């Protein structure tokens, strides 16, 4: 690969890491208060524009994570094509699950509007269907985190093996990925809950690591000798 293309790929990936993180944080800030109380059906309808904005930000996150994998794939492929394909696969799966989760939230908006038009009955099928849509979103989100964690394990393993970034960043990311996967599995089996102190503690290392990696990729880029070593076998065949 040409050095300018590699540099551009690093900058794009770094920017998308930041975009995905910022979009996720803002969407949670917007959506969580709306569905945090027992009157969430009425609240969703009353905050229609905010709700749509929050869902759109979730979609921004979905497209950003897929874009990260696509942007770095040519660089990763020169070191281990199988792992690079696996990483792209998990990030695409993550993005697809995020889109499904977002659709459930948009469906909840439609349901909430019908709920208000019906006179907001205290006990009805509206609440049951609303609870179902929220549960569908939560389960989709949990599976998305598992896909994210598995993809991150492949990504940081390959970064460590190739030396494309400083090994303290890739080792930190690999350990953080294990912690994130552990949190997701514990949540799936009902041992902890997403958003709890323990869950947040387990996700914190990978969250910080991704921002450090993003800044590194934008400011420094991939390690040129490592890139060259990965491209050497390919060039020798030409």
N, C-alpha and C positions, 0 to 999 in steps of 0.2 A: 504493500500500500504506500501511496505517496505520503510524505510527512505532513503536508497540508491537510489531507483527508483524515489522517489519524488525529491531528490536532483538532480539527473541526468535530470529529466524532466524540472526543473527550469533552469539548465544551458543550456540545448538545446534550450528552449524557448527564453532565454535571447540572446543567440548567433544568433538565427534566427531573432529576432527583429532587431538586429544590421545589419545582412546580408541583410535583406529586405530594410532597410533604406539606407544603403551604395549603394546597387545595384540600387535603384531608383534614388538617387542623381547623380551617375556617368552616368547612362543611359540618364538622362536629359541633363547633361553637354555635352555628345557626340551627342545626336540626335537634340537638339534644334537649334544649329547653322546651321546644315545641311539643315533643312527645314524652316529656319527663313527668307529666302529671296524669291523673285519671281522666281529665277532659281533653285528651289529646286529639280525639276526632274533631271536636269543635275548634280546637286550637290550630290544627292543620289547615282547615278551611279559612279561618280568620287570618292566617299568615301565609296566604297562598303564594305571594311573590317571593317571600323569604324561603319558603319550602322549595319552590322550583329552583331558586338560586343554589340552595344547599345540595339538591340532587344533581344539578349541573356541575357543581364542583366535584362531586363524587365521580361523575363521568370524565371530568378533566383528569382526575387521578388515574382512572382506568386507562385512558389513552396515553397518559404520560409514562406509566410503567411499561406498557408495551413498546413505546418509543425508546425507552432506555435500552431494552434488550436488542432492539433492531439496530440502534445506533452503534452499540459496542460489538455486535456480532462479528463483523469482519475482522476486528482486532483479536477477539477471543478465538475465532475459528483457526487462525494461523498457529495457535498453540495446542488446541485440542478441539477438533470439530465436534466430536460427540458431546462433550460437556457443553460446548457453546450452543448446540442445538437444544440440548436439554434445558439450558437456562432460558432460551427464548420460548421454549414450549411452556415452561412453568409460568413465565410472565404473561404469556398470551392467555393461558388458563385463568390466571389471576385477574386479568383485565375482563375476560368474558364473564366470570363470576361477579365481578363488580358491576358490570352492566345489568346483569340479572337482578342484583340487589337493588340497583337504582330504579329499575322498572317496578319493583314491588312498592317502592316509596311513591312513585308517581301514581300507581294504582290506589295507594292509600289516600292520595289527594282527591281522586275522583270519589272514592267511598265517603270521605269526610264531607264533601259537598252534598252528596245525596243524603247523608245523615242530617245535615243542617236543614235541607229542604223538607225532610220528613218530620221536622219538629223536634229533633234531638231526643228521641225516646230514651228513657233511662236504661232499659234493658231490652235488647233486640239483637237480631242477627248482625246488625251493623258492628256492634262491639266484638262479636265472635269473629267476623271476617277481618276486622281491624287487627285483632290480636293475631290472627293467622298471618296477615301480611307483615306485621312487625316481626313475628317469629321467623318467617321465611327470609326476611332481610338479615336478621341476626345470624341465622344458620349459614346463609350465603356468605356473609361477612367473615364468619369464623373459618369456613373452608377457603376463602380468599387468603386469609392470614396463613393458613397451612401451605397453600401453594406458594405464597410469597417466601415463607421460611425455607421451603425446599429449594426454590430457585436461588435464594440467597446463599445457601450452602454450596451449591455448584459454582456460583459466581465467585465467591470469596476463596473457595478452594483453588479455582483456576487462577485467580489473581495472585494467590500466594505461590503457587507452583511456577508461574511464569515470571513473577517479579515485575509485573506491569505497573504496580504502585508499591510504595514502601510496605514491607512485610508486616510492620506493626499495624497498619490500617487493615490489611487483608486478614490477619490473625484476629484482630479485634472484631471485624465483621463476621468471621466464621463463628467465633464464640457467641457473639450476639445473635446470630441466626439460630444456633442451638437453643439459646435461652428463649427466643421468640417462638420456636417450634414447641418447646416444652410448655410455655404459657398457653399456646393454642390447644394443645392436646389435653392439658389439665382443665381448660375451659370446656372442651368438648365432653369430657367425662364428668363434668359438674363439680370438680374439686375446687376450682376457683372461678370467678366471674370476670368477664371482660370489663375493664374499667376499674377493677378493684386495685388496691394498693400493691398487692403482690403481682398482679398482671402488668400494671404500669411499670413496676420495678424491673420485671423481666424483659419488657420491650424497650426500656430506656436505652440500653447500650447500643442496640442496632439503630435506633432512631438518631442518636447523636453521631454514630459512626457514618451514617449515610450523608449527613450534612458535612462532616469532615471530608469524606470522599468526594462529595460534590465540589467543595471549594478547591480541593487538590486538583481535580480534573480540569476545572475552569482555569485555575491559576498556573498550574504546572503541566498537566497533561499526563499521558502515559510515559513510562520510562523508555526512552529511545533505544538503549541497548537491548532491552527485553523485547521490544517490538521488532528490532532488527534480527534478533536470534530466532524469533518465531517465523519471520519472513524468509530466513536464509534457506531452509529446505525447499521452500516453494520456488525461490529464484534459481536454485541449483538445478531444478528439473526443467527449466525453460531453455 
